[in-house]
């Protein structure tokens, strides 16, 4: 199973971008999206930006991932 995760653009260089999610930085390909710029939130899958999110939706999605992570940690501690 593969997951996509919202990441914030911190640098753009032609068809590549440096993105950040919770302090983890990655270089990704942005050629599938038009006009990605610093400050945008992009849904990233397998090193490619596949969708642009507004900040509210990105933070909401990140919150869902955090809820899942917290629930999994609680389950594993039993």
Secondary structure, 3 states (H helix, E strand, C coil): CCCCEEEEEEEEECCEEEEEECCEEEEEECCCCCCCCCCCEEEEECCEEEEEECHHHHHHHHHHHHHHHHHHHHHHHC
